[in-house]
Amino acid sequence: MKMLGTFLVGLVLCVPFVGWATTGIVKGIRYDISVGGHLKRAADANTVPLAKKELHTALKNIETKGWTSGSTHVLWWTPANDVGYWYENLKSSLEELDKVSPDSTQLERTNLLMKLRETILDQNGESLTVTAPGGISLHPYNVSYFWLGWVFGLIGVIGAFMVVIPVVIFFKD
């Protein structure tokens, strides 16, 4: 009976870590749906109106979430974590698209779409990724999420041992 109690306490201790990890995954998926996917579509657009529509949607969602300033850094600040710069850069790209006149040449429109693509996408090895500060989906709670990860991770390790030890003893006998 004591082994069952230890096993159950161990399972309970693992729950916070599972919840923490699930939260990070869900927030990442929500970012991809509400912002990242629209930025990728804006970068892939073949026409200025289509790029404007997708970039406008992404910016509206960024503003709704309050991702217009601050930093996603946890331990030290780097330019790659500057949320304000990222937001202003995207906003200025939309302003450039808004300036395109109906009589602009195909070359001008194509150059602007290429510039937009280079602004939104980064080359990482052999693949292209959407440019965004690391951890933007957790902003502005990056530091809290980091420290909770450590705490819940340690509690989860203790819980995992409390689960594994009774199982090993049970199957040993």
N, C-alpha and C positions, 0 to 999 in steps of 0.2 A: 504494500500500500504506500510505503514511503517513496518507492521509486516512481509510482504514478503521480504523486504530489510533486516531486522534483521535476518530472517530465512536463506536467501541466504548467508549473511556474516558469519553466524554461520557455515553453511556447508563448506564454503571456509576455515574457521579456523580449521576445523576438518581434512582437507586433509593432512597437513604435518604429523600429528600423524599416520594416516592410511598408508602413504608412509613409515614412519619410521618402523612401525610394519611389513609391507609387506617386507621391505628390510631384516629385521632380519629373517623372516620366510624363504625367498628365499635363503639367505646365509646358513642357517641351512640345508636346503634340498640339496644345492650344496655340502656342506661338506659331508653329508651322501652318496651322489652319488660318489663323487670323492675320498674320503679318508675313511670315516667311514665304508662304505659297504665293501671295499676291506680289511680293517683291520679285520672286522668280518669274512670274508671269509677265510683270512689267519689263523685266530684262529680256524676255523672249519675244516680246511683242514686235510685230512687223509693221505696225502703223502707229503714228503718234497718238491718235485718239484712244487706241486700245492700251497703250502704255500709260497714258494719263489716267484712264479709268482705274487700272490696277494699282498704280502708284498712289492715287487719291484714296482708294480703299485701304491700302496698307497704312498710309499716314493717318487716316481717320481712326483706325484701330490702335495705332501707336499713341495717339493723343488721348483716346478713351482710357487706355491703360496707364497713362501718366508717364510714359517712357520718353519724355522730352528733355530731361536733364539728369545730372548725377553721374554715377559711375557704377559699374558692376564689379569693381575690384573687391577682393576679400582681404588679402594681406598687404598688397602694395598697388599703387596706382600706375597704370600704363596708358598710353594713348589709345591702345586697342580697346580699353574698357570705357571710353568716354561716350556716354549715351547722348549727351548734348550735341557733340560733333556729328555723330551718326545721324541724329534726327535732323539737324540743320542741313546736312549734306543731302539727305533725301528730299527735304523741303525745297532746297534750291534747285534740285533736279526737276521737281514738279513745276516750279516757276519758269524754268527754261522751256519745258514742254508747253506751258501756257502761252509763251511768247511766239510760238510758231504760227506764222500767218498762212492763210490758205494759198497765197501765191508763192510760198517758198518752194524752192526747187527740190526735186527728188534727192539730189545729192545732199542738200542741207538737212533734210529730214532724216536721211540715212545716217549722216554723221552724228546727228543728235541722238538717234537711237543707239548707235555704237557707243557713244559717250555714256549714255545711261546704263548700258549693259556693263561697261567697264566700272562704273561707279557702284553698281549693285552687286556684281559678282566678283569673287576672288578665285584664283587658280590655286588649288591645293593638290599638289601632286598631279595626277591625271584627271582630276574631277573639278568641276566648278561648284562653288558653294556661295550661298547668299552672305554678303558682308553684314555682320551684326556684332555688337559687343558680346563677348563670351558670357554666358549666363544671363542673357537679356530676359529670358522667360521667367526668371526668378526675381528680377528687379522690382522693387528696391530692397528685397529681403535676402540678398545674397549672403551677407555676413551671418545673419541669424540661421539661414539654411545650412551654411558651412558648419557652424558650431553645433547645431542640432544633429547634424550628420555624425560628428565625432561622438557626441554623447550617446545618441541612439545606436551608433555602431558598437561602442564599447558595451552597452547594455545588451545588444543583440548577440555579441560574442559570448558573453556570460550565459545568456539564455540558450545559445546553441550548445554550449558545453553541458548545460543542465538537461538538454534534450538528448544529446548523444550518449552521455555516460549511462543513464538508465537503460537505453536501448541496447548498448553494448553488453551491459551486465545481464539483461534479460535474455539475449540470444546466446550468451556465453554458457549459461546454465543449461 
